[in-house]
Amino acid sequence: MSTSRHIVALLQSHIAGDDDRFMSVATQLAAHEARQGHGKLAQELRELIDSAKGRSSTVARRGAGPVPLAQPKGELSGLLAARYSDIRLNSMVLAPDLHAKLERVIKEQRQQERLRAHGLSPRRKLLLVGPPGSGKTMSAAALAGELKLPLFTVLYDGLIGKLMGETATRLRLVFDAIGLQRGVYFFDEFDAIGAQRAGQNDVGEIRRVLNSFLQFLENDDGPSLIIAATNHPELLDRALFRRFDDVITYDLPTPDIACGIVENRLSTFSLKTVEWSGVLEAMAGLSQAEIARAADEAAKGAVLSGSNEISTAMLIAALQERHTANTSQ
């Protein structure tokens, strides 16, 4: 394409309001000028393009509205599920140190231009480890909600293929999307692709997939957050841990956290007659998600009985039901 055609294409994309096309054509023009031997002009164009990209991402970060959600199309539609999250950090009951770590991620993301001005990078690659139901998935949703970013969840049934090299090829598509569409990309049950390369059941394909992930993760320097979560950190390859900016550990709730979850879920009900010592005993060993579900069950019981009061017996019965369900699994 000649310079004149580049100019026409730039005007067409500007008139159409197609910013992505405009930046693509501008990049092509810079490359064209470099091939023509106009190095100084090409460098000036590249600097202007980089500056424009930086401003547009800053506007997206500072704007009152969320980053526009582009639904995955084509093959990506079977690899990523996209949505906005209305969960916020203050809707979660977290241990103080865990809350502080998530707050730190949010603060660094919101003020990343200040960090980059000093040659520093914000945290954007997180590994969440802990037992099932301890809040890992909800944390990913809360980060997306706080930062007003779309949440993209990786779909393993579409990602993992039967043919050699198929999974790595699809993984590349996911990381291409990570570089193009700013969002929070969530790899739940991450041990499905991050298992140890020297494991007892290791096969060549597992090594290739893991090596591909390690390479993609290390080379990624885009604007998105990448969050992986696992219930089984002991299964993960050790090389993974140093590729993440932060490894955040989740535990079963302390008594204070457990009570806070119940009070948070039942904030519109009366708890004045609840004897917490018996409830705490019934909550022992349950995860945050199980306690929240038990609280919801108690709330349904109260509503259906026409009462606004939650009794000790209702709560204990709902909690014991969760224990029974765990035993039967």
PyMOL commands that set and color helices and strands:
alter all, ss='L'
color gray80, all
select helices_A, chain A and resi 3-16+19-35+39-62+74-78+89-91+96-110+112-116+136-147+156-159+166-180+191-194+204-219+233-235+238-241+255-265+276-283+288-304+312-328
alter helices_A, ss='H'
color red, helices_A
select strands_A, chain A and resi 80-83+125-129+151-154+184-187+225-230+246-249
alter strands_A, ss='S'
color yellow, strands_A
deselect
rebuild
show_as cartoon
